[in-house]
Amino acid sequence: MSAIIRFENVHFTYPDNDKESLTGIDLEIEEGSFVAVLGHNGSGKSTLAKHMNVILTPTEGRVLVDGLDTADENNLLEVRHRVGMVFQNPDNQIVANVVEDDVAFAPENLGVPPEEIRRRVDEALKQVGMYELRLHAPHLLSGGQKQRVAIAGVIAMRPRIVVLDEPTAMLDPQGRREVVSTITRLCREKGMTVVLITHHMEECIGADRLLIMSEGAIAADGSPEDVFSQVELMQREGLDVPETTQLLYDLNRQGCDLPLGILDIDACAERVAQLLRAQ
């Protein structure tokens, strides 16, 4: 696969801050992949996300989205057509009093013909599992349902990339599961490139790739299995690892020799059972 997003030595400093928020990022994100970005508050992960949709542009270096330089003002609309953004608070993205009207809002403003808008709205709501609630008032929905409506509003614009900046931060565990399941399905079934910014470890397990941000730099980059296996690094960053990884790590400290990259609970239980049977 080819890279659809490319960061080339990207530095960024906010105007009111002397400290760099991004410190020379080199990164390629492949088309159709699901990339999770994990880090503590202030690590630079949200700043990274905002460079993908031209909310921010580099102080130094460049960001290319589908070959378009985000620093070129002539590319602004084209980049934002390619990259949809979903933020923490769904209430800030919902603008209409009926679910389907909200999803139709962005395509209408893009000048999409009415019959095409109808197709896009129905398709987007079905993709996020909200079609049956299309005539409901958004303010009566749960937090997870509101966020799925916000995602539908983005995908009705037909972007190639969806960037979600901590979309589950304000949700309960059920709402978080709904949203993560939705974006995973969009990637796997629709081939959409997904970048998920989060501070919830469990949301990263199903990703193709996991980045750990720290002090404006990428501290780790690999599959979730590989990255979570770096338990000492995760501990230094103040981040949790899956319970399976922690268990295997603790057993290894007691003299066992177990692979740390087992994230599935059943597979972990079987591996530990094999160890016990061998003793």
Buried (B, 14 or more C-beta within 10 A) or exposed (E): EEBBBBBBEBBBBEEEEEEBBBBBBEBEBBBBBBBBBBBBEBBBBBBBBBBBBBBBBBBEBBBBBBEBBBBEEEBBEBBBBBBBBBBBBBEEBBEBEEBBBBBBBBBEEEEBEEEEBBBBBBBBBEBBBBBEBBEBEBEEBEBBBBBBBBBBBBBBBBBBBBBBBBBBBBBEEEBBBBBBBBBBBBBBEEEBBBBBBBBBBBBBBBBBBBBBBBBBBBBBBBBBBBBBBBBEBBEEBEBBBBEBBBBBBEBBEEEEEBEBBBBEEEEBEEBBEEBEEEE
